[in-house]
């Protein structure tokens, strides 16, 4: 079946670690502008997709939460990383995200620190993990539904513990709305 949209050619893109401060800033800006979370950790390491010298995609990795690593990975939790953010600029061809994941996995294999990569497709955002399936990730179950907080003014998710730990009553008093996630699809790539 032929793609219904333009398809990227591998030769048009460069995939590499975001090494410089400017590259990391550009990747974080891309997440703030185009990822539903609107935020990225300064502790993440990233692989960037560049076209004509401009960063048009980023894959950001962080250590997983220990319970997730123990439940979904078949290795020592210290040998697990999580694809925490995947973003491609609007207007880029549909397969750039898959090429970015493939390049990231190749980089992680070369690095050798990790045996497993986990990622999650957030059902509350309408994500089903199509790009993860397309890159041969193994489904590893559905997480349990959990509550989360949203700032109704911006639509952004808000952590109760981002700067100070707040009670449910304090969150409501600040105007935040509590919602319930239907869960997330978990996916896994084995690097060994």
N, C-alpha and C positions, 0 to 999 in steps of 0.2 A: 504494500500500500504506500502510495506517495504521500509525503508530508503535505499538510494543508497550508503551511506557512514557510517562510524562508528558512533554510538550514545553514548553520554555521559550518565553515570549513576550518579544520584544525590549524592549517597554515596561517589563518588570519589572526590567530590569538597566541599570546604568550602566557604560560601558566608558571608561576614561581612563587616562592615564599615572599610575603610582604616584608621586606627587610628594613627599609628606611623609615624614618619617622613620617615622612610625607606619604609614603605608600600606606602605612598603617592608618594615618589620618584619613586618607581618601577611602580606604575600605570601611572605616567606622562611619564616615559621612554617607556612604552608599547604604549602609544598614539603617542609619537614622532616617534617611529619605525614603527607602523602599521596602524595608522589612517590617512586618506587622508589629514586632516588639519595639521598634524605634530605638533600640539600645544594644550596645555590645560591651563586653568586658574588656578592660584595658589589660587583663591577664591573658587574653586569648592569643593564640598564634594563628596566623592567617595565610592562606594561599590565595593569590590574586589572579584574576583573568584580565589581561590587558589587550586592547585592540588599538593599534596606532599610538601606542605609548600611554593611553588613558585607561585607568582602572574601570572596568565595566562589570566586574563580578568579584565576589569574595566568599570564601568558605572559612569559617572561624571555628577553632577547636578549643575545648576546655576539658579539664578532668571531669568525669561524671560524678554524680552523687554516689557515694559508696553503696547504698542499697540497690540502685539501678545497675551498677557494675556487677554486683554479686548475683543479681537475679538474671540478667540478660547476657552476660559474657561468660564464656567457658574458659576463663583464664584468671590469673591473679588480677584483682581490681586495679593494682598499680600499673598494669600493662594495658589499660583501657583508656581511650580518649573519646570525646563526644563531639560530633559535628553539631555545634550549637547554633550557628547562623549560616544560612546559605542564601545569597542574594545576587541577582543579576539585574542590571539596569533595564528598565523598560525599553522596548524597541530592539533589543538584541535577539538574534534568532533562538528558536525554541530549544535547541540542543546544547546551548552554551553551559547550562547548569550541569548537565550530564558530563560534559567534557571537563568542567571544573572539578567535579567530584572525582572523576577518574584520575586527573592530574594530582589531586590532593592525596588520594590513596597511594599513588605511585611514590609521592614524596614521603609519606609516612612509612612505607615499606623500606625505602632507602635509608631513612633515619634510623629505623630499627628499635626504637624505644617502646613501641606499642605492638600488641598482638591483635587487638580488636578495636573497631570503631563502632560506636553506637550512635544512633540518631532517632529523633522522634518526629512524627508528623502530627501536628495539632489539629484534631478534629474540630475544635471550636473555631478554627480559622478556615475551615473547609478543605484542609489538606488531607490527602489520602496516601501520600508517599509515592506518587507516580514516578517521579524522577529517581527515587531510591530503588524502586522495583526495576526501572530501566537500566540501572547500573549494577544489577545483580545482587542487591542487598537481600539478606535473609530476613523475612518477617520473624519477629520474636515476641509477638503478643500485643495485647492492648493494655495500657495502664489503667488503673482505676480512676473513676471520675474524681475530680478534686475542685475545691473552691479557689477562686482567684478574685482579685480586686481590680476595678477599672475606674479611671478618672473620667467621669462623663463629659468633662469639658474638652479633653483632648482625645478620648477614646483609647488612651494608652493603659496598659497593665501597670499596676503599682504593687510593689512588694511591701508587705507589712514590716519587713525587717531591713529595708534598704538603708536607712540611716539610724533609726531607733525602732525598737520593737514596740508596736502599738497593739492595743486590744481591739476586738471587733467593734466595740462601742466607739472607740476613738477614731477608727477608720470611717465609720458611718458619720460621726460628727464632722469630719473633714470633708464630707460630701462624696466619698468614694462608694461605688456600688459593688456589692458582692455578687459574683456570678458563679456558675458551676460548669466546669469543663466536662464534656462527655468522655474525656480520656484522650490518649494519644496512641497512635500506632508506633511500635518500636521496630527498628530495623538494625541489622548488624552486618558488618563486613569483617571477615577474618583476613588478617594481613599476612599470616604465615601459611 
